[in-house]
Amino acid sequence: QVQLVESGGGLVQPGGSLRLSCAASERLFSINAMGWYRQAPGKEREFVAVLTRGGSTNYRDSVKGRFTISKDNAKNTVYLQMNSLKPEDTAVYYCNAVLSMMYWGQGTQVTVSS
């Protein structure tokens, strides 16, 4: 059982930045991949970014060039640096970990508004 705890959400103006953190209860090298998803009100949860154990990354098209996923193995933590935020980035952001099954965090709210 992997426990994931997200933090770093909040209210930011358009064009601003936030960094989300996801602390895992397991060593990152034991996890196949870690990713970020988001869910806006009235919409389905959607993929945002993924980072594999080998270091490969992938992003949804709408965040490429603005968001960066990274990790700190010593802290068992994955980050999502979000720059040039737009109102359409407003959502609850969830961290997930892929082992033999998928694990999810509780989510952190990101609101982009002036």
C-alpha positions in Angstrom: 0.0 0.0 0.0 1.5 3.3 -1.1 0.3 6.5 0.5 0.6 9.8 -1.4 0.2 13.3 0.1 -0.1 16.3 -2.2 0.5 19.9 -1.2 1.2 23.2 -2.8 -2.1 24.1 -4.3 -3.8 27.5 -3.9 -5.1 30.6 -5.6 -2.9 32.3 -8.2 -3.5 35.0 -10.8 -3.3 34.2 -14.5 0.4 34.1 -15.6 1.5 33.1 -12.1 3.3 30.0 -10.9 2.8 27.2 -8.4 4.7 24.1 -7.4 2.8 21.0 -6.4 4.5 18.3 -4.3 3.6 14.7 -3.9 5.3 12.8 -1.0 5.2 9.0 -1.3 5.4 6.5 1.5 7.6 4.2 -0.7 11.0 4.8 -2.2 10.6 6.2 -5.7 12.9 3.6 -7.2 10.3 0.9 -6.3 7.5 2.8 -8.2 7.2 2.2 -12.0 5.9 5.7 -12.7 4.4 8.7 -10.9 2.1 11.2 -12.5 -0.3 14.1 -12.1 -3.9 14.2 -13.1 -6.5 16.9 -12.7 -10.2 17.2 -12.5 -12.2 20.4 -13.1 -15.8 20.8 -11.9 -18.2 18.9 -14.1 -15.4 17.2 -16.1 -13.6 13.9 -16.1 -10.2 13.4 -14.6 -7.5 14.0 -17.2 -3.8 13.2 -17.5 -1.4 16.0 -17.0 2.1 14.6 -16.7 4.1 11.4 -16.0 7.6 10.6 -14.9 8.8 7.0 -15.2 11.4 5.3 -12.9 13.8 5.6 -15.8 13.4 9.4 -16.0 11.2 9.6 -19.1 8.5 12.3 -19.1 5.3 13.0 -21.0 2.8 15.8 -20.8 -0.6 16.6 -22.2 -0.4 19.0 -25.1 -2.0 21.9 -23.3 0.6 22.1 -20.6 3.8 21.4 -22.7 6.3 24.2 -22.2 4.5 25.4 -19.1 4.6 22.5 -16.7 7.6 20.4 -15.6 7.5 17.2 -13.6 10.5 16.2 -11.5 11.5 14.1 -8.5 13.7 14.1 -5.5 14.6 10.5 -4.7 16.1 11.4 -1.4 12.8 12.9 -0.3 10.6 10.3 -2.1 8.8 13.3 -3.6 7.6 14.2 -7.0 6.9 17.8 -8.1 4.9 19.6 -10.7 6.2 23.0 -11.5 3.4 25.0 -13.1 4.2 28.3 -14.9 2.2 30.7 -17.0 -1.0 29.4 -15.4 -4.3 30.0 -17.2 -7.8 30.0 -15.8 -8.4 26.7 -17.7 -5.8 25.1 -15.4 -8.1 25.4 -12.5 -8.8 22.0 -11.1 -8.2 19.5 -8.3 -4.8 18.0 -9.0 -4.1 14.4 -8.0 -0.8 12.6 -7.8 -0.7 8.9 -8.7 1.8 6.1 -8.4 1.9 3.0 -10.6 3.1 -0.3 -9.2 1.1 -3.5 -9.6 -1.9 -1.2 -9.2 -2.5 2.5 -9.2 -2.5 4.6 -6.0 -4.0 8.1 -5.7 -3.5 11.0 -3.3 -6.3 13.0 -1.9 -5.9 15.9 -4.3 -5.0 19.6 -4.0 -7.0 22.5 -5.3 -5.5 24.9 -7.8 -7.5 28.0 -8.7 -6.3 30.4 -11.4 -8.3 33.6 -11.2 -7.8 37.4 -11.2 
